[in-house]
């Protein structure tokens, strides 16, 4: 029987993930500030989505070209904007009906859609406006011939006014005047602007907080004394963030990044957000004046850029913040003398953020002082600010070690930080290799070469996450320390390939996109299909951040039809459609909790052998076609079992997991009477704590 396979749209699927983030902001079992953090994450995610993905749809629709896997970009763009408009309305309701009332219970009044009436507070607001705010404001009257530019992702107030000195009192016969006031909100690169939240004077235990937006709203008459203001509404523009530099390499890329970063803020509009209650005539005027199209219009609320909720003063309610977890020391490394010695005894795995990233820094610092270390090679994708990894690499170079760092300058929104870090390393004598034209190096790998007993020996660190000590406290990832000879020898070949791109590595153990990864994945799935057809137990557990690649999805459909049991743990984009005749053996869950689920794990039952790979790669088109990714096998049986235990906990999560259905809805598992409550991240932490006592 033949089937016509279905696929979810990539971006509508992503919106369902971001809605899941928004759902966490409704969870009143979380500390209040954690709820606010999820609102902020939702808002920030959405901004980036419009600056990248929606911009691509707009470009495709305007040029009448197809986008990957999309035949009608304009229609999908309309669905995206409709979906987002509903989600933004929901976000506003959460702020108004859940966050504000919880704040009030803690004697913190957040003014929303209302203004203070207390005379002392009103006087403070006026004084604050004149002393702190007005100098930042540049009001603009929108008259015929006026030229102004709406900055990227910067909220404005759009005003409708009538001149006071007109003799005719019948406003239906008057022509309104329109104006703009940019909100001077502190955001990169505008670090010298003002904080979003203003605390007002208070008496007793009650505290009062106001959006800076409303401080300006109250005082708008001071900016336009000759007008009667009849309404003001929030607007903003998101602009295309694509620098168009993917095909460049080496020094030319460096110069183009320096030139194009500034251009990002002046890119073509990808969306125009406007308060859903804005006056129709004002909206029409703005649309015509700035040339916005129907596909760029997004209905929103009174308060834009709610990622600023992370700036809300946390000292007001200290009991409503999450305490950092106490990271678990790896039992085997508690009393070690040397990371090199421990690695020589066998592989070591570390699970972030439950266990510390410090072991990576420890390994690098040992390499600095070890006279037998000859060379260090490492990839860098997203580098932490004031990175301890970079500091250690610089120290290694200054101590005479040969250090080579492959820096991916095309990591979107981290280009300048990566460039600045790479220039610091270059000044210290580190050999810096920049991006490959047309490809992003996303693999997470480090190789340290030592001279032992007259021979070179490699020590490797391979990970599912970046060399970033900050994100290692927020993202769940796995890192492997190994000196397995085959692994380190093949890793040398991979680094050589990145350096000169002439000789392809001959790989038997490691999997690398552009070389052997997709072919090996296909073979592993085919092996499970064959086992199922022979009547054996065939199963796959595949954890990743995104699943889009149609060839691989089709293989999963084929495996399901053959009887292979497939569990997918996909945090974000998932284009595979469950609950179909050809996907009846596939279950998809999504976990959104305190930490970002970031680790990628592939497990194939393989007649009880349980072949396992950890990897930097998702199954998105970009990973398979436009990135250098690395997947590495787990051979140590104890480590394999530990990761299988973590996967088992995640598959049984009945608190933060959601099962994806054919409508892209996330269904919460039902906790039946007497069944154990499983919250994957908490249970994983407890399991690792018990194992490492």
URHUKA-V90123 format. One record per residue. PHI is phi in degrees with one decimal (* if undefined). Layout:
BEGIN
phi
PHI
PHI
END
This chain:
BEGIN
phi
*
-100.6
-126.2
-98.1
-65.9
-107.3
-141.6
-69.9
-66.2
-52.9
-86.1
-66.7
-64.8
-63.1
-63.3
-67.8
-65.0
-65.7
-66.0
-63.4
-61.5
-62.6
-59.4
-62.8
-69.5
-92.5
-77.7
-75.7
-77.8
-80.8
-56.6
-55.8
-68.3
-70.8
-57.7
-64.3
-62.7
-67.6
-61.6
-64.5
-64.2
-56.6
-62.9
-64.3
-56.5
-65.2
-59.7
-64.6
-59.2
-70.3
-72.7
-113.1
-72.5
-67.4
-60.3
-65.5
-63.7
-60.6
-61.4
-67.4
-66.1
-70.6
-91.1
58.0
-115.6
-87.3
-99.9
-52.4
63.6
-125.5
-95.2
-131.6
-57.8
-63.1
-67.4
-65.2
-60.0
-62.8
-65.8
-60.9
-64.3
-64.4
-63.7
-64.9
-57.6
-64.9
-67.5
-65.4
-61.4
-63.9
-60.9
-62.3
-66.4
-62.1
-61.8
-80.0
-99.8
-120.9
-68.6
-60.9
-63.2
-66.1
-61.0
-63.2
-61.1
-96.9
63.0
-124.5
-96.7
-101.3
-73.2
-133.4
56.1
-152.6
-123.6
-63.5
-117.7
-65.8
-62.2
-63.3
-68.2
-63.7
-64.9
-60.6
-60.7
-66.1
-63.7
-61.9
-59.4
-74.4
-86.3
-115.7
-105.6
-59.0
-64.6
-88.9
-93.9
-132.9
-62.8
-128.8
-81.6
-92.3
-108.2
-60.1
92.4
-67.6
-111.2
-142.8
-127.2
-87.1
-72.0
-63.1
60.3
-108.8
-67.2
-127.9
-100.4
-101.8
-114.0
-116.3
-139.9
-129.1
-64.9
-75.4
-89.0
-78.5
-66.3
-70.1
-90.5
-83.2
-68.0
-66.9
-103.8
-95.6
-93.9
-72.0
-108.8
-114.2
-149.1
-128.3
-132.5
-77.9
-81.8
-84.3
-92.2
-72.0
-157.5
-61.5
-94.1
-98.8
-69.6
-89.6
-78.9
-100.0
-67.7
-73.1
-113.6
-120.5
-91.0
-95.0
-59.6
-139.8
-123.2
74.6
-88.6
-73.8
-112.8
-126.3
-124.5
-135.4
-66.4
-57.5
-51.6
-75.5
-58.5
-71.4
-56.1
-60.9
-107.3
-60.2
-62.6
-71.2
-85.6
-131.2
-65.7
-91.4
-133.1
-96.9
-88.3
-101.6
-177.6
-141.5
-140.5
-80.0
-142.2
-164.0
-117.0
-103.2
-116.2
-58.4
-99.6
-76.1
-82.0
65.1
-122.0
-61.6
-91.1
-94.9
-145.7
57.4
-65.0
-62.0
-64.2
-57.3
-66.1
-67.1
-64.0
-60.3
-75.8
-89.0
-57.5
-63.7
-68.9
-56.9
-74.5
-116.8
-66.4
-65.9
-63.0
-108.7
-160.9
-126.2
-83.1
-145.6
-53.0
-63.9
-99.1
-61.1
-58.5
-59.8
-67.1
-67.3
-61.3
-61.7
-63.6
-63.9
-61.0
-72.7
-63.5
-100.0
73.3
-76.6
-100.9
-58.0
-69.4
-99.7
-86.1
-129.4
-70.5
-138.1
-117.5
-71.0
-116.6
-96.9
54.3
-74.8
-62.4
-68.3
-59.2
-68.6
-89.6
-60.1
-60.7
-77.1
-69.1
-68.1
-136.9
-64.4
-72.3
-101.7
-113.3
-83.5
-82.7
-59.4
-72.0
-83.6
-66.5
-92.7
-72.3
-69.4
-53.0
-67.0
-102.5
-60.3
-114.2
-69.4
-92.6
-155.4
-64.1
-61.1
-63.3
-66.3
-66.1
-66.0
-81.4
151.6
-63.7
-130.5
-120.0
-127.8
-111.6
-93.0
-91.0
-66.3
-121.3
-78.0
-75.5
-54.7
-64.3
-66.3
-64.5
-60.1
-62.2
-63.7
-67.4
-65.2
-64.1
-61.9
-95.3
-81.7
-68.0
-85.7
-77.0
-101.6
-152.4
-131.4
-125.8
-153.9
-102.3
-133.1
-108.3
-121.7
-97.3
-68.9
-65.0
52.0
-61.5
-68.8
-63.7
-62.3
-59.4
-67.9
-64.7
-64.1
-62.1
-63.6
-64.0
-68.6
-86.8
101.3
-77.5
-83.5
-122.0
-122.3
-125.1
-93.0
-105.1
-88.5
-77.5
-96.7
-69.6
-56.4
73.0
-115.7
-59.0
-68.1
-62.2
-64.0
-65.5
-62.8
-64.5
-66.5
-68.5
-61.6
-66.5
-62.2
-62.0
-84.5
97.6
-79.6
-77.6
-101.1
-115.7
-91.0
-55.8
-88.0
-55.4
81.0
-134.3
-109.5
-88.4
-107.0
-64.0
-112.4
-152.3
-140.3
-130.6
-113.8
-108.8
-116.7
-101.1
-127.4
52.2
79.1
-123.2
-80.5
-130.3
-99.9
-125.1
-121.5
-124.3
-124.2
-145.1
-89.1
-126.8
-71.9
-80.1
-142.7
-68.4
-77.8
-69.3
-66.9
-95.7
-124.0
-109.5
-85.0
-146.5
-127.2
-125.3
-115.0
-102.1
-150.0
-124.5
-54.6
-61.8
-62.2
-61.8
-70.4
-64.9
-70.5
-64.8
-58.1
-64.8
-64.3
-63.4
-61.8
-63.1
-66.0
-76.9
-126.8
57.6
-97.0
-98.6
-72.7
-65.0
-100.4
-112.7
-114.9
-109.5
-79.0
-114.7
-133.0
-61.3
73.8
-124.8
-147.6
-68.0
-63.6
-64.7
-67.8
-59.5
-59.6
-63.9
-63.4
-68.8
-60.3
-61.4
-67.3
-61.2
-62.7
-61.3
-63.5
-65.5
-86.7
90.2
-86.5
-82.0
-119.6
-152.9
-133.9
-121.5
-125.5
-111.5
-159.2
-91.9
-154.4
-135.0
-138.2
-60.5
-67.9
-60.5
-73.2
-62.9
-60.5
-65.0
-69.1
-59.9
-61.5
-65.7
-61.0
-61.4
-78.6
104.5
-74.4
-82.0
-126.5
-109.2
-112.0
-113.7
-122.7
-69.7
-111.4
-60.0
-143.9
-91.1
-74.8
-99.2
-82.9
63.5
-106.8
-58.1
-92.1
-131.4
-66.9
-98.1
-113.7
-115.9
-119.3
-123.5
-126.6
-117.3
-125.4
-149.4
-55.2
-101.4
-76.4
-70.5
-124.5
-68.6
-113.8
-135.7
-119.6
-124.3
-118.5
-57.0
47.8
54.6
87.7
-76.0
53.1
-70.5
-127.9
-127.6
-100.8
-157.9
-89.9
-101.1
-91.6
-104.6
-92.7
-57.0
-63.4
-66.4
-81.5
-112.7
-127.9
-137.4
-96.1
-119.6
-127.9
-122.1
-131.9
-77.1
-103.6
-99.8
-65.1
-66.2
-68.2
-65.0
-58.9
-64.9
-62.5
-70.8
-62.9
-63.4
-64.9
-60.3
-63.0
-61.4
-64.6
-68.2
-103.8
-60.9
-122.6
-117.2
-106.2
-81.8
-132.5
-92.9
-81.6
-110.1
-70.2
-99.5
69.0
-81.8
-102.2
-93.4
-76.9
-59.9
-84.8
-93.3
-76.7
-57.3
86.3
-78.0
-77.4
-78.8
-123.3
-113.8
-51.6
-68.1
-67.7
-68.5
-63.4
-58.9
-63.6
-61.8
-67.6
-63.3
-65.6
-69.8
-105.6
-70.6
END
